[in-house]
Amino acid sequence: MNDSAAHQPEFAAERHSEGTMKSKQSGITLIGFLFVLAIAAFFGYMAMKLVPSYIEFLGVSKAMSQVASSGVEGKTLDDLRRDLLFKMDVQYVDDATIKPKDITLKRSGNGAELNVSYDKRVAFLYNIDFLLHFEKSVMLQGNVGG
């Protein structure tokens, strides 16, 4: 019996320490969690608004590469614009995004470079917009006509 009596205070001490264990725990509070959640939601919303524009630019880049590799022997700037706009339509690039004036041709030496430069405005919150500038150039294979 003496042994069981010796163990009782020990168990009582363990119970007592379990009650004070709460002060040793660490973690995030509910308000802190809501704050982190609000920041994550803000950046998630920003990504949701901006990612489609960058995916669209990838479609523009792919269409430009297709035009450059298909050969441009004897084609005019208008022919190149028409081909590029058709290929961008296949890539699901919005018609309102790139105007024909945004597509230029730079001749240098015995080569030519197709350049697309455009701005896109993306509405964000109330009167806050993002203005994105995209520019891509590809070297053309072959001689470009008039």
N, CA and C of each residue as an Amber inpcrd file, in Angstrom:
protein
   438
   0.8040000  -1.1930000   0.0000000   0.0000000   0.0000000   0.0000000
   0.8470000   1.2570000   0.0000000   1.9280000   1.0820000   0.5780000
   2.8110000   2.2110000   0.6480000   3.2600000   2.6450000  -0.7380000
   3.4160000   1.6690000  -1.6340000   3.8300000   1.9860000  -3.0000000
   2.7540000   2.7660000  -3.7360000   1.4940000   2.3660000  -3.5700000
   0.4220000   3.0680000  -4.2710000   0.2580000   4.4870000  -3.7410000
   0.5100000   4.6920000  -2.5120000   0.4170000   6.0280000  -1.9460000
   1.5480000   6.9030000  -2.4750000   2.6590000   6.2980000  -2.7450000
   3.7840000   7.0590000  -3.2690000   3.5280000   7.4980000  -4.7020000
   2.7410000   6.7120000  -5.4320000   2.4550000   7.0450000  -6.8340000
   1.3470000   8.0850000  -6.9850000   0.4930000   8.2030000  -6.0280000
  -0.6050000   9.1480000  -6.1440000  -0.1470000  10.5970000  -6.2860000
   0.7790000  11.0870000  -5.5300000   1.2090000  12.4740000  -5.7220000
   1.8580000  12.6730000  -7.0920000   2.4990000  11.6180000  -7.5840000
   3.1270000  11.7200000  -8.9030000   2.0670000  11.9300000  -9.9890000
   0.9740000  11.1700000  -9.9290000  -0.0980000  11.3360000 -10.8980000
  -0.7550000  12.7060000 -10.7490000  -0.8960000  13.1630000  -9.5690000
  -1.4790000  14.4780000  -9.3300000  -0.5930000  15.5640000  -9.9410000
   0.7110000  15.3680000  -9.8710000   1.6250000  16.3430000 -10.4380000
   1.5040000  16.3440000 -11.9600000   1.3000000  15.1630000 -12.5520000
   1.1240000  15.0890000 -14.0000000  -0.1610000  15.7760000 -14.4260000
  -1.2230000  15.5780000 -13.6730000  -2.4840000  16.2270000 -13.9940000
  -2.3470000  17.7430000 -13.9070000  -1.6380000  18.1620000 -12.9040000
  -1.4490000  19.5960000 -12.7310000  -0.6360000  20.1890000 -13.9070000
   0.3640000  19.4700000 -14.3680000   1.1730000  19.9790000 -15.4690000
   0.3850000  19.9700000 -16.7780000  -0.5710000  19.0460000 -16.9240000
  -1.4080000  19.0420000 -18.1290000  -2.2540000  20.3010000 -18.1900000
  -2.6930000  20.7970000 -17.0950000  -3.5100000  21.9940000 -17.0640000
  -2.7250000  23.2390000 -17.4550000  -1.4640000  23.2810000 -17.1340000
  -0.6490000  24.4440000 -17.4750000   0.0390000  24.2910000 -18.8300000
  -0.1780000  23.1780000 -19.5100000   0.4730000  22.9300000 -20.7980000
  -0.0210000  23.9090000 -21.8640000  -1.1990000  24.4610000 -21.6810000
  -1.7610000  25.3800000 -22.6560000  -0.8620000  26.5980000 -22.8660000
  -0.2150000  27.0660000 -21.8460000   0.6430000  28.2350000 -21.9790000
   1.8990000  27.9300000 -22.7910000   2.2700000  26.6690000 -22.9160000
   3.4540000  26.2980000 -23.6750000   3.1440000  26.0640000 -25.1560000
   1.8740000  25.9180000 -25.5200000   1.5170000  25.6720000 -26.9160000
   1.7200000  26.9400000 -27.7420000   2.0810000  26.7330000 -28.9990000
   2.2360000  27.8780000 -29.8930000   1.5080000  27.5820000 -31.1930000
   1.1540000  28.6250000 -31.8990000   0.4190000  28.4670000 -33.1500000
  -0.1610000  29.8040000 -33.5530000  -1.0440000  29.7530000 -34.5230000
  -1.6310000  30.9760000 -35.0450000  -3.0280000  31.1480000 -34.4550000
  -3.3730000  32.3610000 -34.1110000  -4.6900000  32.6300000 -33.5600000
  -5.7030000  32.7500000 -34.7010000  -6.9490000  32.8130000 -34.3630000
  -8.0070000  32.9270000 -35.3600000  -7.8780000  34.2400000 -36.1350000
  -7.5870000  35.3170000 -35.4570000  -7.4270000  36.6060000 -36.1310000
  -6.2040000  36.5690000 -37.0360000  -5.1240000  35.9790000 -36.5770000
  -3.9350000  35.8360000 -37.4120000  -4.2120000  34.9790000 -38.6280000
  -4.9720000  33.9020000 -38.4340000  -5.3330000  33.0420000 -39.5630000
  -6.1920000  33.7910000 -40.5690000  -7.1470000  34.5780000 -40.1040000
  -7.9950000  35.3600000 -41.0050000  -7.1780000  36.4040000 -41.7640000
  -6.1890000  36.9810000 -41.1100000  -5.3170000  37.9510000 -41.7610000
  -4.5050000  37.2830000 -42.8710000  -3.9270000  36.1350000 -42.5760000
  -3.1620000  35.3830000 -43.5840000  -4.0820000  34.9430000 -44.7180000
  -5.2890000  34.5370000 -44.4000000  -6.2650000  34.1170000 -45.4020000
  -6.6550000  35.2910000 -46.3120000  -6.8140000  36.4900000 -45.7340000
  -7.1570000  37.6720000 -46.5340000  -6.0190000  38.0280000 -47.4900000
  -4.7820000  37.9310000 -47.0390000  -3.6400000  38.2170000 -47.9100000
  -3.5590000  37.1850000 -49.0300000  -3.7380000  35.9120000 -48.6950000
  -3.7100000  34.8570000 -49.7150000  -4.8400000  35.0470000 -50.7270000
  -6.0200000  35.4500000 -50.2500000  -7.1520000  35.6830000 -51.1580000
  -6.8680000  36.8720000 -52.0790000  -6.2280000  37.9130000 -51.5680000
  -5.8810000  39.0750000 -52.3850000  -4.9520000  38.6670000 -53.5210000
  -3.8790000  37.9530000 -53.1970000  -2.9360000  37.5440000 -54.2280000
  -3.5430000  36.4920000 -55.1580000  -4.4320000  35.6620000 -54.6430000
  -5.1320000  34.7100000 -55.5010000  -6.0300000  35.4230000 -56.5030000
  -6.7250000  36.4520000 -56.0480000  -7.5750000  37.2420000 -56.9430000
  -6.7270000  37.9640000 -57.9920000  -5.5710000  38.4800000 -57.5650000
  -4.6760000  39.1550000 -58.5000000  -4.1960000  38.1700000 -59.5760000
  -3.8140000  36.9810000 -59.1640000  -3.3670000  35.9640000 -60.1210000
  -4.5000000  35.5720000 -61.0580000  -5.7100000  35.4740000 -60.5230000
  -6.8670000  35.1030000 -61.3340000  -7.1320000  36.1480000 -62.4230000
  -6.8150000  37.3990000 -62.1440000  -7.0130000  38.4580000 -63.1270000
  -5.8690000  38.5460000 -64.1340000  -4.6280000  38.2520000 -63.7150000
  -3.4610000  38.4580000 -64.5630000  -3.0520000  37.2410000 -65.3880000
  -3.2400000  36.0510000 -64.8790000  -2.7700000  34.8390000 -65.5670000
  -3.3690000  34.6920000 -66.9690000  -4.6580000  34.9660000 -67.1940000
  -5.1770000  34.8320000 -68.5660000  -4.4650000  35.7200000 -69.5860000
  -4.0230000  36.9030000 -69.1790000  -3.2990000  37.7860000 -70.1030000
  -1.9530000  37.1880000 -70.4890000  -1.2860000  36.5650000 -69.5370000
   0.0050000  35.9450000 -69.8300000  -0.1640000  34.6760000 -70.6670000
  -1.2360000  33.9430000 -70.4370000  -1.5200000  32.7670000 -71.2680000
  -1.8190000  33.2140000 -72.6980000  -2.5360000  34.3270000 -72.8270000
  -2.8190000  34.8810000 -74.1520000  -1.5200000  35.2930000 -74.8580000
  -0.5800000  35.8810000 -74.1090000   0.7040000  36.2610000 -74.6870000
   1.4820000  35.0230000 -75.1450000   1.3650000  33.9270000 -74.4150000
   2.0050000  32.6850000 -74.8680000   1.4150000  32.2310000 -76.2040000
   0.1150000  32.4330000 -76.4050000  -0.5210000  32.1320000 -77.6860000
   0.0100000  33.0290000 -78.7900000   0.2430000  34.3080000 -78.4740000
   0.8140000  35.2420000 -79.4520000   2.2160000  34.7810000 -79.8330000
   3.0140000  34.3990000 -78.8490000   4.3880000  33.9390000 -79.1110000
   4.3900000  32.6890000 -79.9800000   3.4890000  31.7630000 -79.6910000
   3.4140000  30.5270000 -80.4820000   3.0060000  30.8330000 -81.9180000
   2.0370000  31.7240000 -82.0970000   1.5920000  32.0870000 -83.4480000
   2.7170000  32.7700000 -84.2150000   3.4910000  33.6130000 -83.5490000
   4.6080000  34.2880000 -84.2150000   5.6690000  33.2740000 -84.6450000
   5.9520000  32.3080000 -83.7960000   6.9220000  31.2730000 -84.1480000
   6.4460000  30.4580000 -85.3390000   5.1480000  30.1750000 -85.3860000
   4.5880000  29.4240000 -86.5130000   4.7210000  30.2150000 -87.8130000
   4.4410000  31.5150000 -87.7580000   4.5600000  32.3510000 -88.9600000
   6.0190000  32.4120000 -89.4050000   6.9380000  32.5620000 -88.4520000
   8.3610000  32.6880000 -88.7890000   8.9000000  31.4000000 -89.4020000
   8.4670000  30.2650000 -88.9100000   9.0000000  28.9990000 -89.4120000
   8.3070000  28.5180000 -90.6780000   7.1640000  29.0920000 -91.0110000
   6.4260000  28.6320000 -92.1980000   7.0100000  29.1830000 -93.4890000
   7.9020000  30.1510000 -93.3910000   8.4900000  30.7420000 -94.5920000
   7.6840000  31.9410000 -95.0400000   8.3860000  32.9940000 -95.3890000
   7.7200000  34.2460000 -95.7360000   8.1630000  34.7450000 -97.1030000
   8.6490000  33.8630000 -97.9190000   9.1970000  34.2350000 -99.2230000
   8.1610000  35.0000000-100.0490000   8.4630000  36.2650000-100.3520000
   7.6320000  37.0870000-101.2210000   6.3640000  37.6360000-100.5840000
   6.1360000  37.4160000 -99.2830000   4.9250000  37.9250000 -98.6350000
   5.1070000  39.3820000 -98.2470000   4.0230000  40.1400000 -98.3230000
   4.0410000  41.5450000 -97.9100000   3.7230000  41.6360000 -96.4200000
   3.8570000  42.8300000 -95.8650000   3.5300000  43.0450000 -94.4570000
   2.0570000  42.7410000 -94.1980000   1.1860000  43.1230000 -95.1330000
  -0.2400000  42.8290000 -94.9640000  -0.5020000  41.3280000 -94.9610000
   0.2100000  40.5800000 -95.8080000   0.0640000  39.1190000 -95.8150000
   0.5260000  38.5200000 -94.4860000   1.6410000  39.0350000 -93.9810000
   2.1510000  38.5510000 -92.6980000   1.1800000  38.8640000 -91.5620000
   0.6190000  40.0640000 -91.5930000  -0.3690000  40.4350000 -90.5660000
  -1.5800000  39.5210000 -90.6320000  -2.0660000  39.2580000 -91.8390000
  -3.2270000  38.3950000 -92.0170000  -2.9320000  36.9790000 -91.5030000
  -1.7660000  36.4430000 -91.8770000  -1.3820000  35.1050000 -91.4120000
  -1.2530000  35.0620000 -89.8910000  -0.6200000  36.0850000 -89.3430000
  -0.4220000  36.1190000 -87.9000000  -1.7520000  36.2410000 -87.1620000
  -2.6320000  37.1060000 -87.6330000  -3.9400000  37.2550000 -86.9800000
  -4.7510000  35.9710000 -87.0750000  -4.6350000  35.2510000 -88.1990000
  -5.3310000  33.9690000 -88.3240000  -4.7780000  32.9530000 -87.3270000
  -3.4550000  32.8670000 -87.2300000  -2.8420000  31.9130000 -86.3030000
  -3.1190000  32.2940000 -84.8460000  -3.2090000  33.5950000 -84.5540000
  -3.5540000  34.0130000 -83.2000000  -5.0070000  33.6690000 -82.8830000
  -5.8690000  33.7170000 -83.8820000  -7.2560000  33.3220000 -83.6820000
  -7.3340000  31.8460000 -83.3170000  -6.4990000  31.0290000 -83.9440000
  -6.4420000  29.5990000 -83.6280000  -5.9480000  29.3950000 -82.1970000
  -5.0640000  30.2780000 -81.7270000  -4.5030000  30.1970000 -80.3710000
  -5.4100000  30.8500000 -79.3200000  -6.6180000  31.2270000 -79.7010000
  -7.6000000  31.8620000 -78.8030000  -7.1260000  33.2080000 -78.2620000
  -6.4290000  33.9680000 -79.0920000  -6.0570000  35.3310000 -78.7260000
  -7.2270000  36.2310000 -79.1090000  -7.6780000  37.0520000 -78.1900000
  -8.8340000  37.9190000 -78.4160000  -8.5400000  38.9110000 -79.5430000
  -9.5100000  39.0950000 -80.4270000  -9.3470000  40.0190000 -81.5560000
  -9.1100000  41.4570000 -81.1050000  -9.6640000  41.8240000 -79.9550000
  -9.5180000  43.1950000 -79.4640000  -8.1550000  43.4450000 -78.8290000
  -7.4090000  42.3910000 -78.5710000  -6.1180000  42.5410000 -77.8930000
  -5.0690000  43.1580000 -78.7940000  -4.8900000  42.5890000 -79.9900000
  -3.8300000  43.0420000 -80.8920000  -4.4500000  43.6080000 -82.1570000
  -4.1190000  44.8350000 -82.4270000  -4.5780000  45.5090000 -83.6470000
  -3.5060000  45.3190000 -84.7280000  -3.8740000  45.4450000 -86.0090000
  -2.8600000  45.3310000 -87.0690000  -1.7130000  46.3330000 -86.9330000
  -1.9830000  47.5180000 -86.3450000  -0.9180000  48.5150000 -86.1770000
   0.1200000  48.0660000 -85.1480000  -0.2270000  47.0900000 -84.2930000
   0.7100000  46.5860000 -83.2890000   1.7340000  45.6180000 -83.8860000
   1.4950000  45.1870000 -85.1330000   2.3800000  44.2370000 -85.8060000
   3.2490000  45.0120000 -86.7820000   4.5570000  45.0070000 -86.5470000
   5.4810000  45.7470000 -87.4160000   6.5500000  44.8060000 -87.9540000
   7.1950000  45.2710000 -89.0040000   8.2610000  44.5140000 -89.6490000
   9.4940000  45.3930000 -89.7200000  10.6000000  44.9070000 -89.1970000
  11.8530000  45.6570000 -89.2320000  12.8130000  44.9270000 -90.1680000
  13.2990000  45.6480000 -91.1440000  14.2710000  45.0550000 -92.0740000
  15.6650000  45.4880000 -91.6520000  16.5670000  44.5240000 -91.6340000
  17.9570000  44.8420000 -91.2910000  18.8720000  43.9530000 -92.1240000
  19.6930000  44.5740000 -92.9270000  20.6050000  43.8090000 -93.7790000
  19.8250000  42.9360000 -94.7440000  20.0830000  41.6620000 -94.7070000
  19.3570000  40.7430000 -95.5910000  18.3540000  39.9000000 -94.8170000
  17.9010000  40.3630000 -93.6710000  16.8970000  39.6570000 -92.8880000
  15.7830000  40.5990000 -92.4640000  14.7500000  40.0210000 -91.9240000
  13.6210000  40.8200000 -91.4300000  13.1920000  40.2700000 -90.0720000
  12.6400000  41.1560000 -89.2720000  12.2130000  40.7890000 -87.9350000
  10.7520000  41.1960000 -87.7500000   9.9280000  40.2410000 -87.3610000
   8.5150000  40.4900000 -87.0830000   8.3960000  40.8760000 -85.6150000
   7.7560000  42.0050000 -85.3610000   7.6600000  42.5250000 -84.0040000
   6.1930000  42.7680000 -83.6560000   5.7920000  42.3100000 -82.4920000
   4.4480000  42.5760000 -81.9730000   4.6240000  43.2460000 -80.6170000
   4.0290000  44.4150000 -80.4640000   4.1190000  45.1680000 -79.2270000
   2.7320000  45.7330000 -78.9180000   2.2140000  45.3810000 -77.7510000
   0.8740000  45.8580000 -77.4030000   0.7450000  46.0110000 -75.8930000
  -0.2300000  46.8060000 -75.5040000  -0.5670000  47.0140000 -74.0980000
  -1.9370000  46.4180000 -73.8360000  -2.0950000  45.8910000 -72.6420000
  -3.3950000  45.3400000 -72.2610000  -3.7500000  45.8770000 -70.8820000
  -4.9440000  46.4010000 -70.7690000  -5.4410000  46.9290000 -69.4960000
  -6.3870000  45.8900000 -68.8890000  -6.1170000  45.5490000 -67.6270000
  -6.9160000  44.5590000 -66.9160000  -7.5240000  45.2380000 -65.6960000
  -8.8510000  45.2350000 -65.6120000  -9.5350000  45.8290000 -64.4650000
  -9.2590000  44.9730000 -63.2300000  -8.9910000  45.6360000 -62.0980000
  -8.6810000  44.8930000 -60.8780000  -9.7250000  45.1600000 -59.8000000
  -9.6200000  46.2680000 -59.1090000 -10.5750000  46.6320000 -58.0590000
 -11.0230000  48.0770000 -58.2580000 -12.3050000  48.2920000 -58.2600000
 -12.8840000  49.6230000 -58.3740000 -12.2090000  50.4360000 -59.4790000
 -11.4070000  51.4320000 -59.1020000 -10.7530000  52.2520000 -60.1180000
  -9.2700000  51.8880000 -60.2880000  -8.8940000  50.6950000 -59.8730000
  -7.5140000  50.2250000 -59.9960000  -7.4360000  49.2450000 -61.1620000
  -6.5590000  49.5440000 -62.1180000  -6.3360000  48.6820000 -63.2750000
  -4.8640000  48.3100000 -63.3460000  -4.5980000  47.1730000 -63.9700000
  -3.2250000  46.8050000 -64.2920000  -3.0040000  47.1290000 -65.7600000
  -1.8750000  47.7360000 -66.0700000  -1.4950000  47.9880000 -67.4520000
  -0.3030000  47.0960000 -67.7590000  -0.5090000  46.1150000 -68.6220000
   0.5280000  45.1560000 -68.9770000   1.0560000  45.4860000 -70.3570000
   2.3620000  45.4640000 -70.5100000   2.9900000  45.7170000 -71.8060000
   3.6710000  44.4300000 -72.2550000   3.3380000  43.9770000 -73.4560000
   3.9220000  42.7660000 -74.0200000   4.6390000  43.1170000 -75.3070000
   5.7990000  42.5060000 -75.5080000   6.5490000  42.7290000 -76.7330000
   7.2960000  41.4490000 -77.0740000   7.2540000  41.0940000 -78.3500000
   7.9390000  39.8800000 -78.8210000   8.4230000  40.1260000 -80.2290000
   9.6330000  39.6630000 -80.5460000  10.1970000  39.7610000 -81.8860000
  10.7250000  38.3990000 -82.3030000  10.5380000  38.0670000 -83.5790000
  11.0860000  36.8320000 -84.1360000  11.7270000  37.1530000 -85.4790000
  12.8240000  36.4650000 -85.7590000  13.4830000  36.6280000 -87.0560000
  12.7320000  35.7930000 -88.0850000  12.5370000  36.3710000 -89.2550000
  11.8190000  35.6930000 -90.3320000  12.8080000  35.0010000 -91.2830000
  12.4030000  33.8530000 -91.7810000  13.2460000  33.1010000 -92.7150000
  12.7670000  33.3850000 -94.1270000  13.6450000  33.8260000 -94.9790000
  13.2740000  34.1230000 -96.3520000  13.2080000  35.6180000 -96.6040000
  12.9740000  35.9690000 -97.8530000  12.8870000  37.3870000 -98.2450000
  11.4460000  37.8460000 -98.1810000  11.2520000  38.9440000 -97.4810000
   9.9090000  39.5240000 -97.3710000   9.7510000  40.5090000 -98.5060000
   8.6070000  40.4200000 -99.1920000   8.3330000  41.3310000-100.3110000
   7.8700000  42.6770000 -99.8180000   7.5050000  43.5710000-100.7880000
   7.0560000  44.9480000-100.5600000   6.2980000  45.1080000 -99.3630000
